[in-house]
């Protein structure tokens, strides 16, 4: 015998309205995913700049007295310092890479002749492998590869141009939003907490929430600031290695600073950045002097072991206190979700999740 369940309209609306609202929020979040990522990057960069802003503000306070305007001026100064530094690195490293590549292409026939004995030496090597004309095989393969690449480039030229324009627009948005978050973020957050606490007698939930947000912000700023310090040491070491090699081998000493900057920038990528930076410098040195490239690779590998086991742990001081398996897992998930960007922000996000887990008892008690 069937039963009839009676319900009022209010319960019926709640039953259907809540899932519909959740679905609508997820749909709009999916549609606005790129914008949300840009905003997230801007907030992340603003948090990362906090230690530098505090140092600049401390400098102004020490020399010019305490003033509320110093906070704004400090934020602008810190922002300009970082933008100018990265701009200078790109301006210095870019031409060096192009020049070394052009030099390698120009000197390739002579290098090829001296290293492999020219095409005659290549053909003799091929005969030992049972290939009568290795020169013809290599030429045919290169022609096929170049034709394929030209076809791909021709088909995607318009898409590439629009893609570059889109990247530039996103970079500009990130730069503008980062500055705005630096200038207006603290005031907006303070106003948010005041409005949230207004008319509420129980201040404990607000206090717990503020503490959680503060700890999470400190996780991001602490991790990034210490990562930058280690990256600068890494860049100084690699630049010094290149400079010493230039004293004994046929390598230009002008490569020392650009190569140091290269490893410094790539070191900011967790786990794999050090390897990428060292490999790139090795390849660039290979264009100038293969012996120097080999020596650099050996010395840099030895130094990397010292840095990873002694220097980096000492400076970073296990700031996030995350086990290596958690760090690698976080980087893997972040990399497959958002690529290189995900790999960079994965460790701070893992640190923030750790804060939430540690603060869960306080959050739970505040809700009761």
PyMOL commands that set and color helices and strands:
alter all, ss='L'
color gray80, all
select helices_A, chain A and resi 9-31+33-48+50-64+69-116+118-128+134-155+157-197+204-248+255-267+273-288+290-316+324-367
alter helices_A, ss='H'
color red, helices_A
deselect
rebuild
show_as cartoon
